[in-house]
Amino acid sequence: MKFNHNQFVFAREFRGISQTELSKNIVGLSQSNLSKFEKGFDVLSTSAIESLIDFLGFPKSFFTKNIDNTIENAHYRKRSGISKGLKTQIEANNRLLGFVVDQLNESVDFPEFSFKPLDPEDYLPEEIARFTRKLIGINRKEPILNIFNLLEANGIIVIESDDAIDKFDGVSLRSDKGVPIIIINKNFPNDRKRFTLAHELGHILMHIWGDFPIPKHRDEKTKEIEANRFAAEFLMPEEGIRNSLIGLNLYDLSPLKKYWHTSKQSIIRRAKDLKAINQDRYQYFMIELSRMGERKIEKTLVDIDTPVAFKKAYNIHKDVLHYTDQELAEAFSLTPDIIKKYFNFSDNSKLRVIV
């Protein structure tokens, strides 16, 4: 059995273990030799490799895989206070989810990707958002309601992560087998989820799926701004919301939030960006939200649908293809605890078995 050294790095990062910690837990293994092994040097004995496999808690077959789902194809909504080690663990978890989606896709036929990527070198993010709304048949002045269903019906697999930390909003990526995936924090308020989904859709259409060359001047910060501009227009189109923002006051925010299903903060920011309010007025609104205790969690709630494609793919494997969790774990070269972690749900969706 030929092992892939990159898979050992992957497993270690997924478990949230540093090289120093791992080497201390394996008798006779120095950090120097572990580092060399992870870089592809043949420096470890068979028994040392067996000890690594046992400690990392993955089946032997996992270490023969070549899981990439590289983070070059993923975009995080950055937030302060996240350590490098924790970010690495989050990335490993999301890469593994991408691998699981690919494994499911071998037996379950997901909807085709039907969005059209456009190059932000040729179009403004707002123009791309308007084009996208028109493409999927949404009235140019109306709010988007069932956003999970909309994304999944057009070929994007959406996964809510229940154990995500507070500082993780969401990520979009292309799996090794070409499946577009969005992973978001399940524990956030619905308005924040909706903006995150639209933001990540913007990344997919402008930065991931089209394979457009991205000039150096458009760095990560620029791409984040582009995704935010896309999301704002996608959820709150200027043509539909502008008149409501003229003369905006505090009492308007809750009704607008209920109609557009977006946060009060995003509505205030939209008003500023559309020049319906000036900077002083913007700061006034933000101060008032703080005074009311609504900067982190707003009092007015919005509805949201739920993602079902990932769940249904699992249910098909269980109910139609008659896999047990143990058999799924073996088929995917994972452990039953990982299967249970990712598939702790039940739901329905329109997917079909590949025959």
N, C-alpha and C positions, 0 to 999 in steps of 0.2 A: 504493500500500500504506500503510494507516494504522497507525502504530505506537502501542503502549500504553506510556507512560513507566514504569508500574509494573513492566513486564517487564524493563526495563533495570536497575532496582533489584534485582529478583529475580536476574537473571543475575550481577550484580556480587557480590551476597552469596553466591550459590552458589559462585562462584570464590574467595571469601575475600579480596576486594580492597576496600580503603577508597576513598572518593571521592578522597582525596589521591593515593593510588597510581595510580588510574585516570587522573586528569587529567594526571599527570606523564608518562604513557605515550602520550598522544594529543597530537600537535603542534597548538599553537594553542588547546587547550582549558583553560580556567581552572576551578578547583574551584568558583568562584562560579557560572559558567554551567552546570556539570554539576549542581550542587545545584538550580538553578532548573529545569533540564530534567527532573530526576527528580521534581520537584514538579508537573510538568505545564505549565510555561511553554515556549512555542515560541521558544527562544533559540538553537538550534543549526542550523547549515547542514546541507544534505544530506550533504556530504562528511564533516563531523564525526560525523554519525550513522552513516554507513557505516564510519568508522574505529572507532567504539565497537562496532559489531556484529562487525567482524573481530576486534578484540582480545578481546571477551568469548567468542567461539568458539561461538556458537549460530547456527542457520540464521535467515535473515530472518523466516521465518514464525513463529518462536518469539516474536518481539517484537510480534506482532499478537494473541497469546493474552491471556486474562484469567485467569491462575491465581491462585486465592486460597488455599484450604486454610489459612485464617488460624490463627495460633497461639492465638487466643482459644478455638479448639476443640481445643486440644492441651494436654496436661499432662505436664510433665517431672518425673522423679524428680531433684530438685535435689541436687547434690553440690558441695562447696566447690572453689574453685580454677579455675573455668571462666570465661574472659574473655568480655566482652560480644561481641567480634568473633567468637570461636569459637562461641559459642552461636548467633549470628545465622547463621553458615555451616551449622551443624547443622540449624537450623530450615529454612533454604532447601533443604537436601538432602531433608529429610523432606517438605516441601511438594511438591518435584518428584516424589518417590516417590508421593505421593497423586495427582498428575496422571497418572503412568504407570499406576497402578491404574485410574483412570477411563478411560484410553485402552484398556487391555486389556478392560475391562468392556463396551466397545461391541461387541465380537465374541465374548466369552466370558461365559457365564452363571455368576456366582458363586452359592453357596448363599444363601438368604434369611436375613436377620438374624432369629433366633428367640428371642433373649434378651428379657427384659422389664425395662425400666428402672423403678426405683422411687425416689421422692423421699426423700432422707435427712431431710427435715423431718418426714416421716410415719413413717419406719421407721429403726431403728438399722442401721448398716452390717452388723452381725452377722446381723440378721434378713434383710437383703437377700441376704447370702451364703447363708444357709440356704435361702431361697426359690429362689435360682438353682440350687443343687445339686439341689433337689427337682424343679425345672422340667426339668432336663436328665437326670433319672433316675439320679443318683448317690446311693448309700446314704449316709444321714446320718452314719454312723460310719466310713466307709472313705476311704482316700486317693484323690486324683485322680492317675491315671497318665499317660495320653496327652494332655497339656494342649494341645499345638499342634493335634492332631486335633480335640479337643473344641471349641476356639474356632473353627476353620475350618469344621467341620461345622455350626456354628450361625451362620455368616455373617460372621465377622470375618476379615479378611485379615491374616495375620501375616508380617512380613518381618524377617529377621535381617540386620543391617548389618555387613558384614565389615570395613569400614574405620572403624568408630566409635571415637572416642577413649575412653580408660579412664573418663573422668568422665561419660560418657553411659550411662545405664541403659536407658531406654526412653521411648517417647512413644505416646500414643493420640490419634487425631484422626478427624474426619469429613471425608471428601473433598468436593470441590465438588459431586459428583454423589451424595453421600449414602452412600458406602461406609465402614463402620467399619474402621479400620486400626490395628494395633499394630506399631510398629517397635522392635526391641530390639537390644542389643549382642550380636553373635554370639560375641564372644571371652570372655564371662564364664562362670564355672562354671555347671553345669546347675541347681543349687539356686537360685542367684541369678536365672537366667533364669525359672524357674518362679514365683518370688515376684514378679518384675517383671511377668510376664504376668497374674498374678492381680490385682496392684495396678492395672495399666492397664485390665483388665476392670472393676474397681471404678469407675474414672473414667468409663468409657463408660456404665455403667449408672446411675451417680449424678449425673454432672456434664456429660455430653455429649449422650447420645442422647435422653433424655427431655425436653430443653428446659425443665426445671423452673426457675422463677425462684430464684436463689440469693441469699439475704439478704446484706447487706454484712458482717455479723459472721462469716460463713463465708468467710474469706479463703483464699488459696492454701495457707497452712500448715494450716488446718483441713481443707481438701479432701485434702491429703496424708495427714493422720492418718486421715481417713475411709477412704481407699483402702487404707491399711495395715491397718486394722481389718477391712475386707472381705476382703483377701487372706489374713490370718491365719485367719479363720473358714472361708473357702472351701477353703483347703489343709489346715488342721488343725482340723476342727470340734470345738468344746468337748465335745460329747457323746462323741466318739470318742477324744479324747486326754487328757482331764482326769485320769482315774485313773492314767495312765502318768506323769504329772508330779508326783504326790504322792510326796514323799521322793526327788526327783530327785537323781541323783549323776552324776559325770563319765562313769562306765562305761555309763550309760543312753543317752548322747547318740548314739553311733554306731548302735546298733540302731534308735533312734527315727528318726534321719535316714534310714536305709535303708528304713524302713517308710513314712514320710510323704513322702519325697523332698523334704525341706526342709532348710535349713542348721541346724547346731547353734545358731548365734546366734538364728535365728528361733524355734527350739524353746525356748531359754532365755527369750527375750522373751515367748513365749506362756505359759510357766509363771509368769512374773512378772505378766503382765496378768490371768491367771486366778487369781492369788493363791495358787498352789500353792507358790511360794517368795516370800520377802521381798526387800527391796532389798539387804540385806547378802549374802544368798545369790546374788542376781543378779550383784552385783559380783564375788563370788568366782569364779563361773563365767567371767565375761568376762576376769578376770585370768588364770585358768588357760588359757583359749584363747590369750591373748597369749603366755603362757609356752611353750605348745606350738607357737607359730608358726602358729596357725590363725585369726587375726582376719581376714585378707584372703582366703586360700585354704585351705579345710579339706581334711584328708587323706582323709576318707571321701567317695567319689564317689557320685553318683546318676545313674541313667539318665534320658534324656529322648528323646522322639520328635523329629521334624523337621517344620517347616512345608512344605507342598507346593503350596498353591493358587496362589500367585504364580508359582511355577516352572512349574506345569502350564499356566497361562494363556499363558506365553511359549512353551512347547513346542507348544501347539495352534496358535499363530500360525506357528511354524516348520514343524511336521510336517503339519498339517492344512490350514492356510490358505496355506502355502508362501511365507511372507515370509522374505527374507534380513534380516540385521541392518541392512544399508544401507536396505532398504525400510521396515523398522520405524522406523528413525531418521527417515526422510523423512515417514512417516505420522504420527509423534508430534511432528514439528518439533523433533527433538533431533539429537544427533550420534552416530555409531557408537560412540565411546568411552564415552559415557554408557550406551548400550544394553548394551555389554559389561560395564561396571561393575556394573549392576544385575542382569544375567542371566547370571552366570557359574556355571551349575549345570545339573543335569538331575534330574527326579524325576517321580513319578506322583501323581495325585489324581483325585477324581471331579468333573470339571467337564465342561460340554458347550458346543459351539459354538452361538451364537445364529444361527438361520436365518430 
